[in-house]
Amino acid sequence: MQKNGFAVDAHDVAEDMLEQVKTTAGLPSALRSCHIALAGGYAFEGHVPADLVKKVLTTKPKLAGLAVPGMPAGSPGMEMGGRSDPYDVMAFDRAGKSWVFAKR
């Protein structure tokens, strides 16, 4: 994210605290992954591409955040040579509803 112009303030926290942050952010259990970022009132879970984070922060859609469940090969930070698996970037709201925001 730093390479994409974001200021990053990382915090290593205990698993139970991390789960509490995710719950407070409205992140559905089915979309949880490895880490979460909070910015501009939104939550970004897992390996969400920087261009989509920028899009959300700029357009301010009515959603709680974006998530990339799991750690798909080829997603940001999960580059594996030439391997790139297709994956969905999911949007979610605070009511627990989720939908495909983008396909990669």
Secondary structure, DSSP 8 states (H G I E B T S, - for coil): -GGGT---------HHHHHHHHHHTT--GGG--S-EEEETTEEEEES--HHHHHHHHHH--SSSEEEE-S--TTSTT--BTTB----EEEEE-TTS-EEEEEE-
